[in-house]
Structures are given as C-alpha cells and as structure tokens.
Amino acid sequence: AGGRLYVMGGFLGADVFTNVYVMDLANPGAGWSEGVGLPQAAQGGAAATLDGLIYHLGGASTGNVRHAGCWRFDPAHPEAGWTAISNLPTARAWGGAGAAHGRLFFLGGYDTNVLSAVLSYDPASAGAGWVETAPLAQAADSFGLAVANSRFYRVGGNNGASDVAAAARGELQTGVAPSHGPLAGGFRVDISGAGLGDGGDITNVTLCGIQAVILTQRTD
C-alpha cells in the first residue's frame, strides 16, 4: 500500500507479536523500519489492501487462541493507528484475504475445524458486517492466495487431513447472494452481473415480493 511493503505480526517459538515492519519499495536499501503495531498480537492473520487502506483480519494470539478481530489502517495517516471494523462471525486464523469489486473477502481458515466458508465485507455498508458467499470447493487453511483481474487464485494449503498441492481459481459469482434467507429480512443481499446499469440508476428492488432498501450501488 502506498508503495510500501508491510509485514504484520507473526510468531517465534511461543511468542506472538504485534510488531509491524515497513519497507519503502522506492528505497529498499534503507531496509525495514518499525511501523504502528497491531492492536493485538497475531499469527496466522490475513491481510489485504482496498482503496489504499490496509486491513488485518483474524489470527491467533499466544497459545494459538484464535480471535475474530479485524482492523483497518490508513498509511497516509499513521498517527490515527489501527481502527476496529466488524469482527468476523467466529474467531479464525490461517485463512486468506483479498479484495475485488470494492469488497474484502476472507477465504477458508481454521476456527475449530478447517473451513470452506468465504466471507465478504463492503466498507461502504459497514453496518452489514461480514456476509457469507459461495464457499470454496474444498475446506482449506494455510494456503497462498493472490488476486489478479478480480479473480482469486488459491495455492496449496491443508484440508484438515493432509497438505494439498492443488491450485484453484475462483471469481465472484453473478446473481443474488445469499440465495435464500428469512422472510423477516434484516440482512444484506448482493445483486451482481452485467446489464444492471451504471451503478446509480436502480431505484426499486423487491425480493420475493418484499421491498428492499438499496444500501449502495457501484459499477466496475
């Protein structure tokens, strides 16, 4: 973010760290400098950047105690430190994070089991928190993850029984997600796809005959 490389948290033996180290890629000869530390010691946390901001999601503290805390950091205003955002639904670590289409995604990981869940978070609708989307084809933790052209690439990891060498590619589904929910409402629904206009001209939405409130629109 901002032309700098960030390394956050980690562990050595039984010690888990809050330290954040920063390298300016325009001046790599200067080496690493200490940045603003995480609010909580974490190993196995996931990190992603979105709109110039850095997000650190989940992780495990000393004794491998997993937590659900998520934080945001603005490299342009380091004096503001880390700001808490919505927690993950359950404490989890060793997952992967990436950003696409204005949203953050947390993939897989481990809570008390290896997970296939994929969670989505839209900072423009922060009150909705994390929303479950289409899951991974196979539960996995401790994998490599990269995002290119809004596609997610997952490499390796562990499925709870053994290490895996497989690589997989996924992209955001179009349509309505989640595909079902309680008639009482009160939860977020994403409608995505082609031919939906310019991101600002949808004025009326009903789902199963129930009027919906439009929280935000965007075009990519």
Steps between C-alpha positions, in 0.01 A plus 500: 500500500630846413814354343596327822519136605357403840569194716259464792514286813635144496656269756832364618477195722226571755513877449239673280562857390316824435796643305450649155800558272497723193728520195486790254525332159639820351794475742550132586858564603369672812369165618212446738367754746258445788141601425192541716447172684184291480246549781529130585780250459425277204640210302316352205306820435391591148569837339378687195495853359195679366481863381843573646412366846651195669281242674614236748245225560482233769802303619611323814673632810721329758402137555342492152186666637317617190318832486245668273636855516545699178679833463558768237810719460548809282866530394439866416409569864706264716443721803139375504618144565282195440121533498272207583245391241236225523628177652497178304196281588724260693860509617721358225858504372715366218258609227562726203380850418465701181300783350291528183213717379524730802465220753726303733490122504617254765543146367524176693712483813459316826275557801451161664497332159647575160254728320366531147303817577562817300399828665446837337520848657404826330650807674229712337240297694703434813191453716414183310820337626635183342269313260549136403533442125563193284748271682828353385474169317710345777563609858853634539730699723864613483491555122646761270254748352528764229247721319543603137234656274241440774572126495621314808780245474551255787809281513577210733399494865360236733155341490498378861633155411806576290689765311374556146686603187194606301452848356156647433356812342174666595314818419202685637172343406234705330141482612347530846699411812406359739247302299260465794426651839225559761187680378536734797789661313762707677799362309703616202451363149742563212371513142778493243543439129508666162239738360396645837561861399766748598497430872259779584175452313332214688228654713267215592583146614270230634611153607232233520245783502665679793622856449874537544696808606785583262814549709754568228559461125824487307631417155834336417 
